[in-house]
Amino acid sequence: MHHRELPARAARADLVWFGFDVLCEGATALPDYLALAERFGTLVLEGVPPPASCTPDGRQRFADLADVCCDRGTRLFLIGADPLAGLPQDSGLLRDLDRTASRLAMLRREDGAR
C-alpha cells in the first residue's frame, strides 16, 4: 500500500487479513490505511495484543486504523486480546484509548445493523 507492499495473510475479493505486527507495529501510516479502506470492504486484524504490551507507535497506528475503518465504513474484525481489557480505570493508557474505544463501539453497532 502507499507505493510499497504489505504482506497480507490473505486477500480475497473484498477482504484482506493482516497480522497486528505488520499493520500496526510495522512501518505503516495513515495513507496505507486509507488505501486499504478504498480497496477492501472488510479488514481482519489478527494477533491483537493487550494495549500495555504494544509500543506507543503501535497503539497510535491501531487508533488510526480504527478511525479510518469507522470513517470509511470498512468492517473491522479483531482477533486477539480485547483492546481495552486489563487496564486499570485510572490508567493513563485507558484515557488515551477512550477515542479508540468509542470508534470500536461505533463499528460494532454498525456491523450489528447490517
N, CA, C and O atoms as a Tinker XYZ file with bonds, in Angstrom:
   456  protein
     1  N      0.838000   -1.165000    0.000000    73     2
     2  CA     0.000000    0.000000    0.000000    64     1     3
     3  C      0.891000    1.239000    0.000000    63     2     4     5
     4  O      2.061000    1.169000    0.377000    81     3
     5  N      0.355000    2.331000   -0.409000    73     3     6
     6  CA     1.076000    3.609000   -0.442000    64     5     7
     7  C      2.472000    3.433000   -1.045000    63     6     8     9
     8  O      3.470000    3.854000   -0.460000    81     7
     9  N      2.524000    2.805000   -2.222000    73     7    10
    10  CA     3.745000    2.621000   -3.016000    64     9    11
    11  C      4.701000    1.592000   -2.425000    63    10    12    13
    12  O      5.903000    1.647000   -2.682000    81    11
    13  N      4.180000    0.656000   -1.637000    73    11    14
    14  CA     5.005000   -0.458000   -1.156000    64    13    15
    15  C      4.084000   -1.629000   -0.853000    63    14    16    17
    16  O      2.867000   -1.468000   -0.759000    81    15
    17  N      4.665000   -2.788000   -0.704000    73    15    18
    18  CA     3.874000   -3.977000   -0.429000    64    17    19
    19  C      3.767000   -4.209000    1.068000    63    18    20    21
    20  O      4.730000   -4.026000    1.812000    81    19
    21  N      2.577000   -4.616000    1.494000    73    19    22
    22  CA     2.361000   -5.053000    2.865000    64    21    23
    23  C      2.004000   -6.535000    2.802000    63    22    24    25
    24  O      1.081000   -6.918000    2.084000    81    23
    25  N      2.722000   -7.362000    3.539000    73    23    26
    26  CA     2.446000   -8.803000    3.462000    64    25    27
    27  C      1.157000   -9.178000    4.187000    63    26    28    29
    28  O      1.139000   -9.304000    5.411000    81    27
    29  N      0.089000   -9.355000    3.429000    73    27    30
    30  CA    -1.197000   -9.792000    3.973000    64    29    31
    31  C     -1.160000  -11.297000    4.173000    63    30    32    33
    32  O     -0.483000  -12.016000    3.438000    81    31
    33  N     -1.887000  -11.762000    5.164000    73    31    34
    34  CA    -2.001000  -13.204000    5.385000    64    33    35
    35  C     -2.962000  -13.813000    4.376000    63    34    36    37
    36  O     -2.838000  -14.979000    4.003000    81    35
    37  N     -3.927000  -12.999000    3.939000    73    35    38
    38  CA    -4.884000  -13.442000    2.916000    64    37    39
    39  C     -5.530000  -12.215000    2.297000    63    38    40    41
    40  O     -5.692000  -11.183000    2.948000    81    39
    41  N     -5.892000  -12.343000    1.040000    73    39    42
    42  CA    -6.636000  -11.290000    0.345000    64    41    43
    43  C     -7.554000  -11.971000   -0.651000    63    42    44    45
    44  O     -7.105000  -12.699000   -1.536000    81    43
    45  N     -8.839000  -11.726000   -0.494000    73    43    46
    46  CA    -9.837000  -12.335000   -1.373000    64    45    47
    47  C    -10.929000  -11.323000   -1.637000    63    46    48    49
    48  O    -11.548000  -10.810000   -0.706000    81    47
    49  N    -11.161000  -11.040000   -2.882000    73    47    50
    50  CA   -12.247000  -10.142000   -3.292000    64    49    51
    51  C    -12.256000   -8.876000   -2.445000    63    50    52    53
    52  O    -11.426000   -7.988000   -2.644000    81    51
    53  N    -13.185000   -8.790000   -1.509000    73    51    54
    54  CA   -13.402000   -7.577000   -0.730000    64    53    55
    55  C    -12.827000   -7.666000    0.690000    63    54    56    57
    56  O    -13.122000   -6.812000    1.526000    81    55
    57  N    -12.002000   -8.700000    0.971000    73    55    58
    58  CA   -11.489000   -8.936000    2.311000    64    57    59
    59  C     -9.975000   -9.042000    2.294000    63    58    60    61
    60  O     -9.395000   -9.662000    1.403000    81    59
    61  N     -9.336000   -8.428000    3.294000    73    59    62
    62  CA    -7.901000   -8.576000    3.471000    64    61    63
    63  C     -7.630000   -8.871000    4.944000    63    62    64    65
    64  O     -8.326000   -8.374000    5.830000    81    63
    65  N     -6.591000   -9.702000    5.192000    73    63    66
    66  CA    -6.291000  -10.199000    6.529000    64    65    67
    67  C     -4.825000   -9.898000    6.835000    63    66    68    69
    68  O     -3.933000  -10.286000    6.081000    81    67
    69  N     -4.590000   -9.211000    7.937000    73    67    70
    70  CA    -3.227000   -8.864000    8.350000    64    69    71
    71  C     -2.976000   -9.277000    9.783000    63    70    72    73
    72  O     -3.906000   -9.439000   10.573000    81    71
    73  N     -1.705000   -9.445000   10.106000    73    71    74
    74  CA    -1.282000   -9.586000   11.484000    64    73    75
    75  C     -1.074000   -8.201000   12.081000    63    74    76    77
    76  O     -0.665000   -7.275000   11.380000    81    75
    77  N     -1.352000   -8.057000   13.366000    73    75    78
    78  CA    -1.161000   -6.792000   14.063000    64    77    79
    79  C      0.285000   -6.322000   13.923000    63    78    80    81
    80  O      0.548000   -5.131000   13.758000    81    79
    81  N      1.213000   -7.268000   13.991000    73    79    82
    82  CA     2.631000   -6.915000   13.904000    64    81    83
    83  C      2.972000   -6.210000   12.595000    63    82    84    85
    84  O      3.800000   -5.299000   12.581000    81    83
    85  N      2.352000   -6.614000   11.512000    73    83    86
    86  CA     2.617000   -5.993000   10.210000    64    85    87
    87  C      1.907000   -4.652000   10.078000    63    86    88    89
    88  O      2.506000   -3.658000    9.667000    81    87
    89  N      0.621000   -4.634000   10.431000    73    87    90
    90  CA    -0.186000   -3.459000   10.136000    64    89    91
    91  C     -0.070000   -2.350000   11.182000    63    90    92    93
    92  O     -0.244000   -1.176000   10.855000    81    91
    93  N      0.222000   -2.708000   12.432000    73    91    94
    94  CA     0.273000   -1.671000   13.465000    64    93    95
    95  C      1.660000   -1.492000   14.078000    63    94    96    97
    96  O      2.013000   -0.387000   14.489000    81    95
    97  N      2.433000   -2.541000   14.142000    73    95    98
    98  CA     3.778000   -2.410000   14.698000    64    97    99
    99  C      4.832000   -2.233000   13.607000    63    98   100   101
   100  O      5.996000   -1.961000   13.901000    81    99
   101  N      4.427000   -2.386000   12.364000    73    99   102
   102  CA     5.350000   -2.195000   11.251000    64   101   103
   103  C      5.373000   -0.749000   10.795000    63   102   104   105
   104  O      4.727000    0.114000   11.389000    81   103
   105  N      6.111000   -0.498000    9.750000    73   103   106
   106  CA     6.278000    0.861000    9.220000    64   105   107
   107  C      5.111000    1.211000    8.301000    63   106   108   109
   108  O      5.269000    1.288000    7.083000    81   107
   109  N      3.945000    1.422000    8.897000    73   107   110
   110  CA     2.760000    1.820000    8.139000    64   109   111
   111  C      2.312000    3.198000    8.621000    63   110   112   113
   112  O      2.772000    3.695000    9.649000    81   111
   113  N      1.415000    3.795000    7.860000    73   111   114
   114  CA     0.940000    5.133000    8.207000    64   113   115
   115  C     -0.497000    5.294000    7.724000    63   114   116   117
   116  O     -1.035000    4.432000    7.028000    81   115
   117  N     -1.091000    6.381000    8.095000    73   115   118
   118  CA    -2.476000    6.679000    7.743000    64   117   119
   119  C     -2.779000    6.488000    6.252000    63   118   120   121
   120  O     -3.814000    5.907000    5.926000    81   119
   121  N     -1.920000    6.952000    5.333000    73   119   122
   122  CA    -2.219000    6.732000    3.908000    64   121   123
   123  C     -2.353000    5.250000    3.543000    63   122   124   125
   124  O     -3.109000    4.908000    2.635000    81   123
   125  N     -1.631000    4.372000    4.239000    73   123   126
   126  CA    -1.770000    2.933000    3.992000    64   125   127
   127  C     -3.170000    2.468000    4.370000    63   126   128   129
   128  O     -3.793000    1.702000    3.634000    81   127
   129  N     -3.663000    2.926000    5.509000    73   127   130
   130  CA    -4.990000    2.522000    5.970000    64   129   131
   131  C     -6.074000    3.082000    5.057000    63   130   132   133
   132  O     -7.076000    2.418000    4.791000    81   131
   133  N     -5.872000    4.288000    4.586000    73   131   134
   134  CA    -6.837000    4.876000    3.647000    64   133   135
   135  C     -6.886000    4.073000    2.346000    63   134   136   137
   136  O     -7.963000    3.824000    1.804000    81   135
   137  N     -5.720000    3.673000    1.852000    73   135   138
   138  CA    -5.664000    2.879000    0.620000    64   137   139
   139  C     -6.325000    1.517000    0.832000    63   138   140   141
   140  O     -7.031000    1.037000   -0.054000    81   139
   141  N     -6.111000    0.891000    1.979000    73   139   142
   142  CA    -6.758000   -0.385000    2.267000    64   141   143
   143  C     -8.275000   -0.235000    2.308000    63   142   144   145
   144  O     -9.004000   -1.071000    1.775000    81   143
   145  N     -8.740000    0.830000    2.941000    73   143   146
   146  CA   -10.185000    1.064000    3.045000    64   145   147
   147  C    -10.809000    1.339000    1.677000    63   146   148   149
   148  O    -11.974000    1.011000    1.449000    81   147
   149  N    -10.048000    1.933000    0.778000    73   147   150
   150  CA   -10.547000    2.172000   -0.587000    64   149   151
   151  C    -10.673000    0.862000   -1.357000    63   150   152   153
   152  O    -11.584000    0.700000   -2.169000    81   151
   153  N     -9.769000   -0.063000   -1.107000    73   151   154
   154  CA    -9.705000   -1.316000   -1.870000    64   153   155
   155  C    -10.561000   -2.426000   -1.286000    63   154   156   157
   156  O    -11.130000   -3.224000   -2.031000    81   155
   157  N    -10.663000   -2.489000    0.050000    73   155   158
   158  CA   -11.324000   -3.610000    0.720000    64   157   159
   159  C    -12.456000   -3.121000    1.619000    63   158   160   161
   160  O    -12.324000   -2.100000    2.293000    81   159
   161  N    -13.544000   -3.839000    1.625000    73   159   162
   162  CA   -14.672000   -3.501000    2.488000    64   161   163
   163  C    -14.586000   -4.148000    3.859000    63   162   164   165
   164  O    -15.260000   -3.730000    4.800000    81   163
   165  N    -13.740000   -5.183000    3.963000    73   163   166
   166  CA   -13.570000   -5.901000    5.225000    64   165   167
   167  C    -12.089000   -6.097000    5.491000    63   166   168   169
   168  O    -11.331000   -6.510000    4.613000    81   167
   169  N    -11.693000   -5.794000    6.711000    73   167   170
   170  CA   -10.307000   -5.955000    7.139000    64   169   171
   171  C    -10.292000   -6.806000    8.397000    63   170   172   173
   172  O    -11.019000   -6.528000    9.351000    81   171
   173  N     -9.469000   -7.838000    8.399000    73   171   174
   174  CA    -9.296000   -8.697000    9.571000    64   173   175
   175  C     -7.911000   -8.408000   10.132000    63   174   176   177
   176  O     -6.922000   -8.396000    9.398000    81   175
   177  N     -7.848000   -8.175000   11.437000    73   175   178
   178  CA    -6.586000   -7.902000   12.117000    64   177   179
   179  C     -6.389000   -8.976000   13.176000    63   178   180   181
   180  O     -7.122000   -9.035000   14.164000    81   179
   181  N     -5.401000   -9.814000   12.960000    73   179   182
   182  CA    -5.133000  -10.959000   13.814000    64   181   183
   183  C     -3.955000  -10.666000   14.745000    63   182   184   185
   184  O     -3.047000   -9.907000   14.408000    81   183
   185  N     -3.996000  -11.288000   15.924000    73   183   186
   186  CA    -2.887000  -11.164000   16.862000    64   185   187
   187  C     -2.892000   -9.849000   17.616000    63   186   188   189
   188  O     -1.835000   -9.337000   17.985000    81   187
   189  N     -4.078000   -9.298000   17.847000    73   187   190
   190  CA    -4.181000   -8.031000   18.583000    64   189   191
   191  C     -3.769000   -8.292000   20.034000    63   190   192   193
   192  O     -4.415000   -9.079000   20.726000    81   191
   193  N     -2.697000   -7.639000   20.500000    73   191   194
   194  CA    -2.226000   -7.864000   21.863000    64   193   195
   195  C     -2.907000   -6.908000   22.844000    63   194   196   197
   196  O     -3.563000   -5.953000   22.428000    81   195
   197  N     -2.754000   -7.161000   24.131000    73   195   198
   198  CA    -3.226000   -6.176000   25.107000    64   197   199
   199  C     -2.493000   -4.850000   24.872000    63   198   200   201
   200  O     -1.312000   -4.858000   24.524000    81   199
   201  N     -3.169000   -3.723000   25.054000    73   199   202
   202  CA    -2.558000   -2.430000   24.738000    64   201   203
   203  C     -1.267000   -2.151000   25.503000    63   202   204   205
   204  O     -0.368000   -1.489000   24.984000    81   203
   205  N     -1.174000   -2.647000   26.720000    73   203   206
   206  CA     0.022000   -2.379000   27.518000    64   205   207
   207  C      1.263000   -3.033000   26.918000    63   206   208   209
   208  O      2.384000   -2.605000   27.192000    81   207
   209  N      1.069000   -4.066000   26.102000    73   207   210
   210  CA     2.233000   -4.741000   25.512000    64   209   211
   211  C      2.596000   -4.200000   24.131000    63   210   212   213
   212  O      3.561000   -4.662000   23.522000    81   211
   213  N      1.841000   -3.233000   23.633000    73   211   214
   214  CA     2.140000   -2.603000   22.343000    64   213   215
   215  C      3.106000   -1.444000   22.546000    63   214   216   217
   216  O      3.211000   -0.882000   23.636000    81   215
   217  N      3.796000   -1.106000   21.491000    73   215   218
   218  CA     4.588000    0.115000   21.531000    64   217   219
   219  C      3.639000    1.311000   21.434000    63   218   220   221
   220  O      2.518000    1.162000   20.948000    81   219
   221  N      4.063000    2.482000   21.882000    73   219   222
   222  CA     3.214000    3.670000   21.700000    64   221   223
   223  C      2.849000    3.894000   20.230000    63   222   224   225
   224  O      1.719000    4.274000   19.924000    81   223
   225  N      3.795000    3.662000   19.324000    73   223   226
   226  CA     3.503000    3.808000   17.890000    64   225   227
   227  C      2.465000    2.792000   17.439000    63   226   228   229
   228  O      1.581000    3.120000   16.647000    81   227
   229  N      2.561000    1.568000   17.931000    73   227   230
   230  CA     1.591000    0.534000   17.579000    64   229   231
   231  C      0.195000    0.886000   18.066000    63   230   232   233
   232  O     -0.788000    0.668000   17.359000    81   231
   233  N      0.109000    1.428000   19.267000    73   231   234
   234  CA    -1.203000    1.859000   19.780000    64   233   235
   235  C     -1.760000    2.993000   18.928000    63   234   236   237
   236  O     -2.957000    3.023000   18.646000    81   235
   237  N     -0.903000    3.926000   18.515000    73   235   238
   238  CA    -1.374000    5.043000   17.692000    64   237   239
   239  C     -1.819000    4.559000   16.316000    63   238   240   241
   240  O     -2.833000    5.016000   15.789000    81   239
   241  N     -1.061000    3.636000   15.742000    73   239   242
   242  CA    -1.457000    3.100000   14.433000    64   241   243
   243  C     -2.771000    2.340000   14.533000    63   242   244   245
   244  O     -3.609000    2.423000   13.635000    81   243
   245  N     -2.952000    1.599000   15.621000    73   243   246
   246  CA    -4.214000    0.893000   15.832000    64   245   247
   247  C     -5.369000    1.887000   15.929000    63   246   248   249
   248  O     -6.435000    1.668000   15.353000    81   247
   249  N     -5.154000    2.972000   16.654000    73   247   250
   250  CA    -6.179000    4.021000   16.773000    64   249   251
   251  C     -6.474000    4.633000   15.407000    63   250   252   253
   252  O     -7.633000    4.874000   15.071000    81   251
   253  N     -5.428000    4.884000   14.619000    73   251   254
   254  CA    -5.622000    5.435000   13.270000    64   253   255
   255  C     -6.414000    4.468000   12.394000    63   254   256   257
   256  O     -7.302000    4.881000   11.648000    81   255
   257  N     -6.088000    3.185000   12.487000    73   255   258
   258  CA    -6.798000    2.174000   11.712000    64   257   259
   259  C     -8.280000    2.139000   12.101000    63   258   260   261
   260  O     -9.147000    2.085000   11.229000    81   259
   261  N     -8.570000    2.170000   13.392000    73   259   262
   262  CA    -9.966000    2.177000   13.846000    64   261   263
   263  C    -10.694000    3.416000   13.328000    63   262   264   265
   264  O    -11.850000    3.332000   12.913000    81   263
   265  N    -10.021000    4.560000   13.353000    73   263   266
   266  CA   -10.630000    5.797000   12.829000    64   265   267
   267  C    -10.975000    5.667000   11.353000    63   266   268   269
   268  O    -12.082000    6.008000   10.936000    81   267
   269  N    -10.025000    5.175000   10.564000    73   267   270
   270  CA   -10.242000    5.045000    9.122000    64   269   271
   271  C    -11.385000    4.067000    8.848000    63   270   272   273
   272  O    -12.265000    4.350000    8.036000    81   271
   273  N    -11.370000    2.930000    9.519000    73   271   274
   274  CA   -12.431000    1.943000    9.292000    64   273   275
   275  C    -13.791000    2.519000    9.656000    63   274   276   277
   276  O    -14.774000    2.292000    8.952000    81   275
   277  N    -13.848000    3.252000   10.739000    73   275   278
   278  CA   -15.108000    3.862000   11.158000    64   277   279
   279  C    -15.556000    4.922000   10.155000    63   278   280   281
   280  O    -16.720000    4.946000    9.755000    81   279
   281  N    -14.656000    5.783000    9.757000    73   279   282
   282  CA   -14.998000    6.872000    8.836000    64   281   283
   283  C    -15.364000    6.376000    7.443000    63   282   284   285
   284  O    -16.223000    6.963000    6.785000    81   283
   285  N    -14.726000    5.306000    6.988000    73   283   286
   286  CA   -14.938000    4.797000    5.625000    64   285   287
   287  C    -15.950000    3.664000    5.542000    63   286   288   289
   288  O    -16.245000    3.174000    4.452000    81   287
   289  N    -16.487000    3.243000    6.689000    73   287   290
   290  CA   -17.462000    2.162000    6.674000    64   289   291
   291  C    -16.856000    0.804000    6.387000    63   290   292   293
   292  O    -17.543000   -0.085000    5.883000    81   291
   293  N    -15.598000    0.630000    6.694000    73   291   294
   294  CA   -14.908000   -0.643000    6.487000    64   293   295
   295  C    -15.162000   -1.542000    7.685000    63   294   296   297
   296  O    -14.980000   -1.121000    8.828000    81   295
   297  N    -15.578000   -2.767000    7.438000    73   295   298
   298  CA   -15.777000   -3.717000    8.534000    64   297   299
   299  C    -14.419000   -4.123000    9.067000    63   298   300   301
   300  O    -13.513000   -4.441000    8.298000    81   299
   301  N    -14.276000   -4.113000   10.395000    73   299   302
   302  CA   -13.013000   -4.461000   11.047000    64   301   303
   303  C    -13.268000   -5.596000   12.021000    63   302   304   305
   304  O    -14.028000   -5.451000   12.979000    81   303
   305  N    -12.624000   -6.729000   11.766000    73   303   306
   306  CA   -12.701000   -7.867000   12.672000    64   305   307
   307  C    -11.365000   -7.968000   13.404000    63   306   308   309
   308  O    -10.303000   -7.984000   12.782000    81   307
   309  N    -11.434000   -8.037000   14.727000    73   307   310
   310  CA   -10.231000   -8.129000   15.553000    64   309   311
   311  C    -10.150000   -9.519000   16.153000    63   310   312   313
   312  O    -11.126000  -10.032000   16.699000    81   311
   313  N     -8.972000  -10.125000   16.045000    73   311   314
   314  CA    -8.725000  -11.441000   16.626000    64   313   315
   315  C     -7.564000  -11.278000   17.591000    63   314   316   317
   316  O     -6.474000  -10.856000   17.205000    81   315
   317  N     -7.809000  -11.617000   18.847000    73   315   318
   318  CA    -6.767000  -11.495000   19.858000    64   317   319
   319  C     -7.347000  -10.953000   21.139000    63   318   320   321
   320  O     -8.510000  -11.188000   21.466000    81   319
   321  N     -6.526000  -10.231000   21.853000    73   319   322
   322  CA    -6.925000   -9.677000   23.140000    64   321   323
   323  C     -7.922000   -8.545000   22.955000    63   322   324   325
   324  O     -7.892000   -7.824000   21.958000    81   323
   325  N     -8.809000   -8.404000   23.938000    73   323   326
   326  CA    -9.704000   -7.252000   23.960000    64   325   327
   327  C     -8.815000   -6.020000   24.070000    63   326   328   329
   328  O     -8.012000   -5.934000   24.999000    81   327
   329  N     -8.933000   -5.060000   23.147000    73   327   330
   330  CA    -8.023000   -3.917000   23.139000    64   329   331
   331  C     -8.070000   -3.070000   24.406000    63   330   332   333
   332  O     -7.171000   -2.261000   24.638000    81   331
   333  N     -9.105000   -3.241000   25.229000    73   331   334
   334  CA    -9.216000   -2.431000   26.435000    64   333   335
   335  C     -9.193000   -3.259000   27.712000    63   334   336   337
   336  O     -9.320000   -2.707000   28.805000    81   335
   337  N     -9.035000   -4.564000   27.596000    73   335   338
   338  CA    -9.088000   -5.439000   28.764000    64   337   339
   339  C     -7.841000   -5.291000   29.631000    63   338   340   341
   340  O     -6.735000   -5.068000   29.138000    81   339
   341  N     -8.055000   -5.420000   30.919000    73   339   342
   342  CA    -6.939000   -5.471000   31.850000    64   341   343
   343  C     -6.305000   -4.149000   32.195000    63   342   344   345
   344  O     -5.278000   -4.119000   32.873000    81   343
   345  N     -6.882000   -3.063000   31.754000    73   343   346
   346  CA    -6.317000   -1.761000   32.095000    64   345   347
   347  C     -7.022000   -1.197000   33.322000    63   346   348   349
   348  O     -8.252000   -1.176000   33.371000    81   347
   349  N     -6.259000   -0.740000   34.315000    73   347   350
   350  CA    -6.905000   -0.129000   35.475000    64   349   351
   351  C     -7.663000    1.125000   35.064000    63   350   352   353
   352  O     -7.249000    1.841000   34.152000    81   351
   353  N     -8.779000    1.387000   35.745000    73   351   354
   354  CA    -9.615000    2.534000   35.404000    64   353   355
   355  C     -8.863000    3.851000   35.467000    63   354   356   357
   356  O     -9.187000    4.782000   34.730000    81   355
   357  N     -7.871000    3.946000   36.328000    73   355   358
   358  CA    -7.126000    5.204000   36.454000    64   357   359
   359  C     -5.876000    5.232000   35.570000    63   358   360   361
   360  O     -5.027000    6.112000   35.713000    81   359
   361  N     -5.773000    4.286000   34.677000    73   359   362
   362  CA    -4.603000    4.189000   33.806000    64   361   363
   363  C     -4.588000    5.315000   32.770000    63   362   364   365
   364  O     -5.593000    5.565000   32.104000    81   363
   365  N     -3.460000    5.982000   32.639000    73   363   366
   366  CA    -3.300000    6.987000   31.585000    64   365   367
   367  C     -3.496000    6.369000   30.215000    63   366   368   369
   368  O     -3.972000    7.026000   29.290000    81   367
   369  N     -3.130000    5.114000   30.087000    73   367   370
   370  CA    -3.293000    4.406000   28.818000    64   369   371
   371  C     -4.771000    4.264000   28.475000    63   370   372   373
   372  O     -5.153000    4.395000   27.311000    81   371
   373  N     -5.603000    3.997000   29.475000    73   371   374
   374  CA    -7.041000    3.888000   29.231000    64   373   375
   375  C     -7.598000    5.219000   28.747000    63   374   376   377
   376  O     -8.424000    5.251000   27.835000    81   375
   377  N     -7.155000    6.314000   29.349000    73   375   378
   378  CA    -7.619000    7.625000   28.897000    64   377   379
   379  C     -7.197000    7.875000   27.455000    63   378   380   381
   380  O     -7.963000    8.443000   26.676000    81   379
   381  N     -5.995000    7.460000   27.094000    73   379   382
   382  CA    -5.521000    7.630000   25.719000    64   381   383
   383  C     -6.342000    6.816000   24.732000    63   382   384   385
   384  O     -6.463000    7.191000   23.566000    81   383
   385  N     -6.904000    5.710000   25.186000    73   383   386
   386  CA    -7.644000    4.815000   24.301000    64   385   387
   387  C     -9.145000    5.101000   24.285000    63   386   388   389
   388  O     -9.898000    4.376000   23.634000    81   387
   389  N     -9.593000    6.139000   24.986000    73   387   390
   390  CA   -11.018000    6.461000   25.019000    64   389   391
   391  C    -11.603000    6.636000   23.624000    63   390   392   393
   392  O    -12.654000    6.071000   23.319000    81   391
   393  N    -10.939000    7.407000   22.780000    73   391   394
   394  CA   -11.460000    7.636000   21.427000    64   393   395
   395  C    -11.484000    6.328000   20.638000    63   394   396   397
   396  O    -12.441000    6.049000   19.916000    81   395
   397  N    -10.439000    5.541000   20.778000    73   395   398
   398  CA   -10.392000    4.271000   20.065000    64   397   399
   399  C    -11.535000    3.369000   20.528000    63   398   400   401
   400  O    -12.182000    2.714000   19.710000    81   399
   401  N    -11.782000    3.334000   21.829000    73   399   402
   402  CA   -12.876000    2.516000   22.355000    64   401   403
   403  C    -14.204000    2.984000   21.773000    63   402   404   405
   404  O    -15.050000    2.167000   21.410000    81   403
   405  N    -14.385000    4.281000   21.686000    73   403   406
   406  CA   -15.606000    4.844000   21.123000    64   405   407
   407  C    -15.765000    4.439000   19.653000    63   406   408   409
   408  O    -16.853000    4.060000   19.220000    81   407
   409  N    -14.672000    4.525000   18.897000    73   407   410
   410  CA   -14.725000    4.167000   17.471000    64   409   411
   411  C    -15.009000    2.680000   17.290000    63   410   412   413
   412  O    -15.779000    2.299000   16.408000    81   411
   413  N    -14.389000    1.833000   18.124000    73   411   414
   414  CA   -14.644000    0.398000   18.035000    64   413   415
   415  C    -16.099000    0.084000   18.370000    63   414   416   417
   416  O    -16.708000   -0.785000   17.748000    81   415
   417  N    -16.656000    0.794000   19.357000    73   415   418
   418  CA   -18.073000    0.606000   19.697000    64   417   419
   419  C    -18.956000    1.010000   18.526000    63   418   420   421
   420  O    -19.958000    0.349000   18.250000    81   419
   421  N    -18.600000    2.080000   17.838000    73   419   422
   422  CA   -19.367000    2.504000   16.668000    64   421   423
   423  C    -19.316000    1.439000   15.577000    63   422   424   425
   424  O    -20.332000    1.138000   14.950000    81   423
   425  N    -18.145000    0.878000   15.355000    73   423   426
   426  CA   -18.014000   -0.170000   14.341000    64   425   427
   427  C    -18.856000   -1.393000   14.717000    63   426   428   429
   428  O    -19.475000   -2.014000   13.852000    81   427
   429  N    -18.876000   -1.729000   15.988000    73   427   430
   430  CA   -19.640000   -2.878000   16.444000    64   429   431
   431  C    -21.135000   -2.645000   16.220000    63   430   432   433
   432  O    -21.845000   -3.550000   15.782000    81   431
   433  N    -21.613000   -1.432000   16.521000    73   431   434
   434  CA   -23.030000   -1.107000   16.314000    64   433   435
   435  C    -23.368000   -1.128000   14.826000    63   434   436   437
   436  O    -24.407000   -1.656000   14.427000    81   435
   437  N    -22.483000   -0.548000   14.001000    73   435   438
   438  CA   -22.746000   -0.517000   12.561000    64   437   439
   439  C    -22.781000   -1.911000   11.981000    63   438   440   441
   440  O    -23.589000   -2.201000   11.099000    81   439
   441  N    -21.901000   -2.788000   12.475000    73   439   442
   442  CA   -21.873000   -4.149000   11.962000    64   441   443
   443  C    -23.137000   -4.899000   12.360000    63   442   444   445
   444  O    -23.651000   -5.705000   11.585000    81   443
   445  N    -23.634000   -4.639000   13.554000    73   443   446
   446  CA   -24.842000   -5.291000   14.013000    64   445   447
   447  C    -26.077000   -4.818000   13.251000    63   446   448   449
   448  O    -27.081000   -5.527000   13.186000    81   447
   449  N    -26.002000   -3.624000   12.676000    73   447   450
   450  CA   -27.149000   -3.073000   11.952000    64   449   451
   451  C    -27.279000   -3.650000   10.552000    63   450   452   453
   452  O    -28.321000   -3.470000    9.922000    81   451
   453  N    -26.266000   -4.333000   10.042000    73   451   454
   454  CA   -26.284000   -4.852000    8.671000    64   453   455
   455  C    -27.073000   -6.111000    8.551000    63   454   456
   456  O    -27.183000   -6.670000    7.460000    81   455
